[in-house]
């Protein structure tokens, strides 16, 4: 079944993997200037003591990345932001729901990927549900336009297409970015095995309650409930899917 979702979605999140090369600071998030995967990497916190940070305060980066010959696909959750409720008891409410951020990186050589030409696509909770419900012979299409329902609609748009391969041997994940202002079309295709797609679906299922904020609801002792909500620049949270 082909599920077509059209939504205005503009969230993004830059994530850090253990990669060779130098690191730079882009809009408050660490990102590599050179992107070359190592044969093995770890998301453990064994290095925190050496840098003087504690595990309680350290920011964790743990994307799930699929490396292929022509491109790589990295997936990580973008958590929601909260605002304080002006009441005697205090409390928080969801200010902006999170998303699952898909980052596509074209290859520029053997085991090397171009970070500067990365493209991102943020799946909303409902779109995550569409991905999770996909079967072995299904396809889903998602369309994002930051100017939808305005006079500038269609100038810049992104389309994510996920299709099961013939024979049930995996899926093709394709991102098309159309810029009618620059008269350019960019396509990035990443073949995903059945096992890799199973990991992706399971990870999305686990992350779903977190990106809609329900983990805070069921865990009232969370440190942010008792203290201040995490500080996130609302404009940065809004714009980053459309910024390299």
C-alpha positions as CSV (number, residue, x, y, z in Angstrom):
1,X,0.0,0.0,0.0
2,X,1.3,3.4,-0.9
3,X,0.9,5.9,1.9
4,X,1.3,9.5,0.9
5,X,1.8,12.0,3.6
6,X,2.1,15.7,3.0
7,X,3.2,17.8,6.0
8,X,5.0,20.9,6.9
9,X,7.9,19.6,9.0
10,X,10.9,21.6,9.8
11,X,12.7,19.9,12.6
12,X,16.3,18.7,12.6
13,X,19.0,17.5,14.8
14,X,22.7,17.3,14.2
15,X,24.2,14.1,15.6
16,X,27.8,13.0,16.3
17,X,29.3,9.7,15.5
18,X,32.9,8.6,16.2
19,X,34.6,9.5,12.9
20,X,38.1,10.3,11.8
21,X,38.8,13.9,10.9
22,X,38.4,17.2,12.5
23,X,35.3,18.5,14.2
24,X,33.7,21.9,13.9
25,X,30.9,23.8,15.6
26,X,27.8,24.4,13.4
27,X,24.8,26.1,14.9
28,X,25.6,24.9,18.3
29,X,26.0,21.2,17.3
30,X,29.1,19.3,16.6
31,X,29.5,18.1,13.1
32,X,32.5,16.6,11.2
33,X,34.3,18.5,8.6
34,X,35.5,15.2,7.1
35,X,33.2,12.2,7.2
36,X,34.9,8.8,7.0
37,X,33.5,5.9,9.0
38,X,35.8,3.6,11.1
39,X,35.5,-0.1,11.0
40,X,34.2,-0.1,14.6
41,X,32.9,2.7,16.9
42,X,31.5,3.0,20.3
43,X,28.7,5.1,21.9
44,X,29.9,4.3,25.4
45,X,30.8,7.0,28.0
46,X,34.3,5.7,29.0
47,X,35.9,8.9,27.9
48,X,33.9,11.3,30.0
49,X,36.2,11.2,33.0
50,X,39.2,12.2,30.9
51,X,37.3,15.4,29.7
52,X,36.0,16.3,33.1
53,X,32.3,15.6,32.3
54,X,30.0,13.3,34.2
55,X,27.7,10.9,32.6
56,X,24.7,12.7,34.2
57,X,25.5,15.9,32.3
58,X,27.0,14.6,29.1
59,X,25.1,14.9,25.8
60,X,24.8,11.5,24.2
61,X,25.1,10.9,20.4
62,X,24.0,7.5,19.3
63,X,22.8,7.5,15.7
64,X,22.1,4.3,13.7
65,X,24.1,4.7,10.5
66,X,23.9,2.5,7.4
67,X,26.9,2.8,5.1
68,X,26.6,1.9,1.4
69,X,28.8,2.3,-1.6
70,X,27.1,5.4,-3.1
71,X,25.6,7.0,0.1
72,X,25.1,6.6,3.8
73,X,21.9,7.0,5.9
74,X,22.1,8.1,9.5
75,X,19.0,8.0,11.8
76,X,18.6,9.6,15.2
77,X,15.8,10.9,17.4
78,X,15.2,14.6,17.9
79,X,13.6,15.0,21.3
80,X,10.7,17.5,21.9
81,X,11.1,20.8,23.6
82,X,9.1,21.8,26.6
83,X,7.9,25.1,28.1
84,X,7.0,25.8,31.7
85,X,3.4,26.0,32.8
86,X,2.7,29.2,34.7
87,X,1.0,27.6,37.7
88,X,1.6,27.2,41.5
89,X,2.6,23.6,41.1
90,X,4.9,24.2,38.2
91,X,5.3,21.6,35.4
92,X,6.0,21.4,31.8
93,X,4.0,21.0,28.6
94,X,5.2,20.0,25.1
95,X,6.2,23.1,23.2
96,X,7.2,21.3,20.0
97,X,7.1,17.6,19.4
98,X,10.2,15.8,18.3
99,X,10.9,13.7,15.2
100,X,13.2,11.0,13.8
101,X,15.9,12.7,11.7
102,X,17.2,11.0,8.6
103,X,20.5,12.3,7.3
104,X,21.6,11.3,3.8
105,X,25.3,11.7,2.8
106,X,26.5,11.1,-0.7
107,X,29.8,9.1,-1.1
108,X,32.9,10.9,-2.5
109,X,35.1,7.9,-2.4
110,X,35.6,4.5,-0.9
111,X,34.3,4.7,2.7
112,X,34.2,8.5,2.5
113,X,31.0,10.6,2.5
114,X,30.5,14.3,1.8
115,X,29.2,16.0,5.0
116,X,28.9,19.4,3.3
117,X,26.3,17.9,0.8
118,X,24.3,16.1,3.4
119,X,20.5,16.3,3.2
120,X,18.1,15.8,6.0
121,X,14.5,14.7,6.4
122,X,12.5,14.8,9.7
123,X,9.8,12.2,10.1
124,X,6.9,13.4,12.3
125,X,5.4,10.9,14.8
126,X,2.6,10.0,12.4
127,X,5.1,9.5,9.6
128,X,7.1,7.3,11.9
129,X,4.0,5.3,12.4
130,X,3.7,4.8,8.7
131,X,7.3,3.6,8.5
132,X,6.8,1.2,11.4
133,X,3.7,-0.3,9.8
134,X,5.3,-1.1,6.5
135,X,5.3,-4.7,5.4
136,X,7.6,-6.7,3.2
137,X,5.9,-5.5,0.0
138,X,4.8,-2.0,0.9
139,X,5.9,1.5,-0.1
140,X,5.5,4.9,1.6
141,X,6.0,8.4,0.3
142,X,6.5,11.5,2.4
143,X,6.5,15.1,1.1
144,X,7.8,18.2,2.9
145,X,7.4,21.8,1.6
146,X,8.3,24.6,4.0
147,X,6.1,27.0,2.1
148,X,3.1,24.7,1.7
149,X,-0.3,26.6,1.4
150,X,1.5,29.8,0.5
151,X,2.3,31.7,-2.7
152,X,5.8,30.2,-2.5
153,X,4.7,26.6,-2.4
154,X,6.7,24.3,-4.6
155,X,9.9,26.4,-4.7
156,X,11.8,24.1,-2.5
157,X,10.6,20.6,-1.5
158,X,11.8,17.2,-0.3
159,X,10.3,13.8,-1.1
160,X,11.2,10.6,0.8
161,X,10.2,7.4,-0.9
162,X,10.6,4.0,0.7
163,X,9.9,1.0,-1.4
164,X,10.3,-2.7,-0.8
165,X,12.6,-4.4,-3.3
166,X,11.3,-7.2,-5.5
167,X,11.6,-10.6,-3.8
168,X,11.4,-9.2,-0.3
169,X,15.2,-8.7,-0.1
170,X,15.2,-5.3,1.5
171,X,14.1,-1.7,0.7
172,X,15.3,1.3,-1.3
173,X,15.2,4.6,0.7
174,X,15.3,7.5,-1.8
175,X,15.4,11.2,-1.0
176,X,14.7,13.8,-3.8
177,X,15.4,17.5,-3.1
178,X,13.9,19.9,-5.7
179,X,14.9,23.5,-5.8
180,X,13.0,25.3,-8.5
181,X,14.7,28.6,-7.6
182,X,18.1,27.2,-8.5
183,X,16.6,24.8,-11.0
184,X,18.2,21.8,-9.4
185,X,17.2,18.3,-8.4
186,X,19.3,16.2,-6.1
187,X,18.6,12.5,-5.5
188,X,20.2,10.2,-2.9
189,X,19.4,6.5,-2.9
190,X,20.4,4.1,-0.1
191,X,19.6,0.4,-0.4
192,X,18.7,-1.1,3.0
193,X,18.7,-4.8,3.8
194,X,15.8,-6.6,5.6
195,X,17.9,-6.8,8.8
196,X,18.9,-3.1,8.7
197,X,15.2,-2.1,8.1
198,X,14.2,-4.3,11.0
199,X,16.6,-2.4,13.2
200,X,15.3,0.9,11.9
201,X,11.7,0.0,12.6
202,X,12.5,-1.3,16.1
203,X,14.5,1.8,16.9
204,X,11.7,4.0,15.7
205,X,9.2,2.1,17.8
206,X,11.3,2.5,20.9
207,X,11.8,6.3,20.2
208,X,8.2,7.1,19.4
209,X,7.0,7.7,23.0
210,X,10.1,9.8,23.6
211,X,9.6,12.1,20.6
212,X,6.0,12.9,21.6
213,X,7.1,13.5,25.2
214,X,5.3,10.6,26.9
215,X,8.4,9.4,28.6
216,X,8.3,12.5,30.7
217,X,4.6,11.9,31.4
218,X,5.2,8.4,32.7
219,X,8.4,9.3,34.6
220,X,7.5,12.3,36.7
221,X,10.8,12.1,38.6
222,X,12.8,13.1,35.6
223,X,15.3,15.8,36.3
224,X,13.7,18.2,33.9
225,X,10.3,17.9,35.6
226,X,11.8,19.1,38.8
227,X,14.2,21.6,37.3
228,X,14.3,23.7,34.2
229,X,13.5,22.3,30.7
230,X,16.3,21.8,28.3
231,X,17.4,25.0,26.6
232,X,16.8,24.7,22.9
233,X,16.8,27.6,20.4
234,X,13.2,27.5,19.0
235,X,14.3,29.0,15.6
236,X,17.2,26.5,15.3
237,X,14.7,23.7,16.1
238,X,12.5,25.0,13.4
239,X,14.9,25.6,10.6
240,X,17.6,23.0,10.6
241,X,15.9,20.4,8.3
242,X,16.2,23.0,5.6
243,X,19.8,24.0,6.4
244,X,22.8,22.0,5.5
